[in-house]
Amino acid sequence: MKFSEKILNTPSSFIRNILKVTESDDVISFAGGLPNPISFPIEALKASANHAITENGSRLFQYSSTQGYAPLREYIAAKYQRVHGLDIHADDVFITTGSQQALELLGKVLIDKGDGIVIEEPGYLGAIQAFTLSEPTFYGVTLENDGLNLEELEHALQQPNVKFVYTVPNFQNPTGLTYSKEKRQQICEIMAKYDDVALIEDDPYGELRFQGEPLPYIGAGKLENSILLGSFSKTVTPGMRLGFIITKNKELMEHIETAKQATDLHTNIFSQYVIYDYLANNDYMEHVQKIIALYKNQADAMLNAIEEFFPAHVDYTRPEGGMFIWATMNNGASAVDVFNKAMDQKVAFVPGDPFYTSKTGVNTMRLNYTNATPEVIREGIKRLGSIL
């Protein structure tokens, strides 16, 4: 059997492969990006599933519209109006099978083989994988402590056939970094000069802020070609795979709908009804506040343990929210080599390699703190520190 070049050139998910070898009960894993299961509102979702079936009957089990369940889209639009002050309406919202499908659809709609994508370096590996299927040319821009390097961004935007810039401005995956207000404004001013280039702001973690003040989006509400991605995976349940695209660009929305129809007709409608019923009948923000408190406790536990057990040559980020800490070994060690030694000590993390489009043997690692107790976090960091 002969396979397409695009699939042969697309790597399988590094993290998914790592998780297969870290599933043993005796391995302390900082490798996944998994929400803590104790944060799932199981009883409320059970009640919503029953209520949604009682209220709507067969509609939960029938084919549905491609753009998504209208009341859910209206809820999302109203939330972005209320919380972010954006002029968003239900027709500007498109429901996807998680943010991952949103990335894949945008790649299909916007990218021809060889077209340019400007991406953070290091960047979210799920986006790298989704976009790679469209066979683009990646232009990596260094992610600094306060956001993208502006000089590199300008240079990347001048490359041929650049279609969009992809960013995760809040508690970025993998670094945990957040773009400053000043850097957001500067990026917006640069993007305004390139009116044929879209700006994607992927924001799955934005509500999970446990320190500092909320910041405005870079382009949403300001740039004509703004695309905003959101998800319920980090705040309600990842298993239902519900994400969404927000854009005011009607032509883009039409093409996304066509691509979605060709992919899977529509997102799981049962999940959409249940999530909407949950959102309409529960205090969502109270639930999110509980997650924030949980993750702050876990982040503090990891940061305190790192300070105690990591050697001085290791630098690390201090996130204001989200799920990740990024560590850099300034002695030049390869994170892949450290990973192999760490697995011997039954502790796992994600080496930095898959977060770059053109680098290997890097000296960086991603640590996730949301899926272990403070006691387990401390023990895992202690083991890792002894190796480092």
Protein Blocks (a to p, Z undefined) as FASTA:
>chain_A
ZZdfklmmpccdfklmmmmmmmpfkbccfkbccdcfklpcfklmmmmmmmmmmmnmmmlm
gccdfkbpfklmmmmmmmmmmmnopacdfklpccdehjklmmmmmmmmmpcghiacdddd
dddfklmmmmmmnopadddddddfkbccfklmmmmmmpghifbdcddfehpafklpacdf
klmmmmmmmmmmmmmbccddddfklmmccedjddddfkgokamkbccdddfklmmomklo
paddddfblklmmmmmmmmmmmnopacfklmmmmmmmmmmccfklmmmmmmmmmmmmmmm
mmmmmmmmpcfklccdddfehjbdcdddfkopafklmmmmmmmnopacddfklmpckbgh
iabdcddfklccfklmmmmmmmmmmmZZ
